[in-house]
Amino acid sequence: MQTPAPGGYTVLAMDDLPAFHAELRRRLERSPALALAQIVRHRGSTPRKTGARMLIDPSGESLGTVGGGCGEAEVLSRAQRVLGTGQPQLVEVSLLEEDGWESPSICGGVLDVFIERVGAEVGGLGRDEFFAALDDAHSGGALAIVTLIAVRGTEGMQAGALRVGRKTMVDERGVQRFALGEQALDEAIVDAAVEVLGDNRPRALTLHPASGPEVEVFVELIADPPELVVVGAGHVGSALTRFAGHAGFAVVVLDDRISFANPIRLPESHRILTGDPREELARLSPRRDRHVVLVTRGHKLDADCLRVAVRMDLAYLGMIGSRRRVGRIIETLAAEGVPAEKLATLHAPIGLDIGAETPAEIAVAILAEIIDARRRGRARSRSLGRQT
């Protein structure tokens, strides 16, 4: 969604691609063409990361930001050229020199920003055709939008299927829509898109098809928000629900206490299931991006829910508890035959070690660990530190 940012501009959340496309559609109804600038790669310390985007209209008005400062000023200037010529540009923006106190981006990194014109056409597709495909994607499963951002090693690189800026789409089953017509390249694009969909992180990739030139693509994702299942609606669970909802997770809360698990107390939750937590957990349909946190009211209930959760295919599994209690539960489940590799995926005690003590602080530590695991693919080994 759009959120206010210092300086009066609006930040378009890089994960909320459906909201961004809705805004793009609204603005194209008022303007014949816009420039879309998007970070396709970042290196070092930068204020915005891969996937961040902004729109610029012919008057110079912008929505969103790729970081501010002189670097963004260069992007705004290049965007006007792209609007005039229609030719996309891949621009390297260095923030290494922006170390003055007046710069909003006191950083030491480099951004690669791809700038393209969108209007009657979007990535070589008719505007109506492009948005119709997005409508289909938003109502279905995950989809990768693949944009050619560079083509190397051939003459006439702006012609035909290899035109820089050309877009194609691939769903999670590997089905391609709007194929480029170059078989080796399309096959390489499908493989790359499926890989990115599995990792759930947008990024630029260099492809070396069996025939034809080297091609660089940027792969961004349309998918449902990641799911966080909070088992337990007590003090920690309610705080975690609130913070995770604001962080863009679809939060599902499981608790058999209606006085705790209700929309008035948990307004940020997407779903509340008030049956037996063990049974509700077992009934959840499988999904790849599910994160489960066990913060129930009692040790035994945590252990019983863990027996269910540890056998699920999850992006993250964490359980609150003291060093001693976690150790006992792990030993019990191992004796029951739960495979060691499954137990090794458990984050317990839960959360990053920031010295958290209050329920809200513990919730912050848990959410930070989930984000760290999701963004950087970090899965730590079980370490029985102090936690109550």
Buried (B, 14 or more C-beta within 10 A) or exposed (E): EBEEBEEEBBBBBBBBBBEBBBBBBEBBEEBEBBBBBBBBBBBEEBBBBBBBBBBBBBEEEBBBBBBBBBBBEBBBEBBBBBBEEEBBBBBEBBBEEBEEEEBBBBBBBBBBBBBBBBBEBBBBBEBEEBBEBBEEBBEEEBBBBBBBBBBEEEEEBEEEBBBBBBBBBBBBEEEBBBBBEBEEBBBBBBBBBBEBBEEBBBBBBEBEBEEBBEBBBBBBBBBEBBBBBBBBBBBBBBBBBBBBBEBBBBBBBBBBEEEBBBEEBBEBBBEBBBEBBBEBBBEBEEEBBBBBBBBBBEBEBBBBBBBBBBEBEBBBBBBBBBBEBBBBBBEEBEEEEBEEEBBEBBBBBBBBEEEBEEBBBBBBBBBBBBBBBBEEEEEEEBEBEEBE
